[in-house]
Amino acid sequence: MKDETRIRGAAGRKVLADPRTHRYYLCLNDGENEKFISMFEQSGMKNKAEFIFARIFG
């Protein structure tokens, strides 16, 4: 979409300058999920998406 078509009124979410449009999906078995949850809980982060982003890029 062009920026001109993305201008909205005060209602709704604000339009991001660089929206995240690419999504990825993965499946975990029980053991992998337990390890993921324990890593997430140890991190102290509140959001799993931000935790994954930090693990990959940060």
C-alpha positions in Angstrom: 0.0 0.0 0.0 1.1 3.5 -0.6 1.5 5.9 2.3 -1.3 8.1 0.9 -3.8 5.2 1.3 -2.6 4.3 4.8 -3.5 7.7 6.4 -6.2 7.1 8.9 -8.2 9.1 11.4 -7.6 9.1 15.2 -9.5 5.8 15.6 -7.7 2.5 15.4 -4.1 1.5 15.4 -1.3 3.9 14.3 0.2 3.0 10.9 3.9 1.9 11.3 6.6 3.4 9.1 8.1 0.0 8.6 5.4 -2.6 9.3 6.4 -6.2 10.0 4.5 -8.1 7.3 6.6 -11.3 7.0 5.4 -14.1 9.4 6.9 -17.4 10.2 5.4 -20.5 11.8 7.0 -23.4 13.5 6.0 -26.6 15.4 7.6 -27.9 18.5 7.3 -31.3 20.2 6.7 -31.6 23.9 10.4 -31.5 24.9 11.2 -28.6 22.7 8.2 -26.7 24.0 9.3 -27.3 27.6 12.8 -26.0 26.8 11.4 -22.9 25.0 9.0 -22.1 27.9 11.8 -22.5 30.5 14.1 -20.2 28.4 11.3 -17.7 28.1 10.6 -17.7 31.8 14.3 -17.3 32.7 14.5 -14.3 30.4 12.0 -12.3 32.4 10.4 -10.9 29.2 6.6 -10.5 29.1 6.1 -11.1 25.4 7.1 -14.3 23.6 7.4 -12.6 20.2 9.9 -10.1 21.6 11.8 -12.9 23.3 12.1 -14.8 20.0 13.2 -11.6 18.2 15.8 -10.9 20.8 17.2 -14.5 20.6 17.5 -14.3 16.9 18.7 -10.8 16.3 20.1 -9.6 19.6 
